[in-house]
């Protein structure tokens, strides 16, 4: 049997052939071969079958025709497209079965909650935003009113929650939380009778994630409230299905990370500390993962304040993550280059004496982890460049400047040894290090400025930043000599070929020198 790569199995194409013949000739045709149709044809076929099914005279659907309805609905559910058309097709099929039964067709069985869940799923994935979520709620209300075999189950409620999450409206989180509160209330009113709708961790996580992405000013507080309710329900039931987990806490961390509250980062750090404390007490289900630390680091990056204090907080956070990595020694938690790069970036902006030492120390720890087998920690151009930038910004006395320059140069050389290709920012900061850290009359300054610029030129990374730093590091005659008779406005294109594209035209004029064809 052939199988399609995107959705509807070949059996449904075969079934479609049988249905088609049955409608037009009133006979059952045995299909002996299976044909896989192109995606567009499959969808068109389903549309035609749905249309034929729903337009048979009311009360006259045959037993064979009615038996194909679940197959058509299932085939629709497997299509990858997100559209209102799909949702309407599913709903029209169920509505026709309801009407057919009311018309007295003895071949129509009672509809079940699964039939309605299929409609809910179609609307939730239709991509119709808030309209789809509203429609899902309407169908849910109808299911509650009818009761019996179509009484909503947990999947029904969960699908409506997902619909509001996908709606991405400012009020989506409020609506999703209202649905969750209804589930909790129904369950608590009669735990035995309504045990089939006992909310699980997924339900709470959906609402938490909806709050997290809502952009609402009170989103972090609301998310914490949902997490607290989750914890209370878990304690009252003892069911592990409702127990808060890492993803639950991560959603709250993300809400704080996106918040503009001045203390958002501090609150995220406190919450992360609580997760670590719970894990230390034996609760492994809330153990922080890589996403936890990266999210808190992102919150810290948004916080305004003293650059040195922020760098120190970020460094401590990274050390906590490193300690966990060493303790766990497992693949479930891995540090990565992004986390290290972020903290080195903090130190590059700290503008404090000796900041480069901390940045280089972080890079050395990262290299050590990578060499010990943590592939995710492989140092990249951003990390090396951050260390060089931190050193180039050193503003202390001659001795510490000399030390900073040695760190910058050793980092630059190590970068090339590790076959990490420098970019225009790397070259610009190395020339800045020569300019700011070496005496103006030093032969070493002239030597390394020239060498680094030539390497930059050969790497085709001569941009506005490099030219500005070169002008600071050289005298007028040396500057003109290094440009080889070119002016800033006539830099050859072969010197700039590897500069990154700049989308904004104004920024492009500011960052990329005018070039001349050679």
Secondary structure, 3 states (H helix, E strand, C coil): CCCCCCCCCHHHHHHHHHHHHHHHHCCCCCCCCCCCCCHHHHHHHHHHHHHHHHCCCCCCCCHHHHHHHHHHHHHHHHCCCCCHHHHHHHHHHHHHHHHHHHCCCCCCCCCCHHHHHHHHHHHHCCCCCHHHHHHHHHHHHHHHHHCHHHCCCHHHHHHHHHHHHHHCCCCHHHHHHHHHHHHHHHHHHCCCCCHHHCCCHHHHHHHHHHHHCCCCCCHHHHHHHHHHHHHHHHHHHCCHHHCCCHHHHHHHHHHHHCCCCCCHHHHHHHHHHHHHHHHHCCCHHHCCCHHHHHHHHHHHHHCCCCHHHHHHHHHHHHHHHHHHHHHHCCCCCCCCHHHHHHHHHHHHCCCCCCHHHHHHHHHHHHHHHHHCCCHHHCCCHHHHHHHHHHHHCCCCCHHHHHHHHHHHHHHHHHHHHCCCCCCHHHHHHHHHHHHHHCCCCCHHHHHHHHHHHHHHHHCCCCCHHHHHHHHHHCCHHHHHHHCCCCCHHHEEHHHCCCCCCCCCHHHHHHHCCCEECC
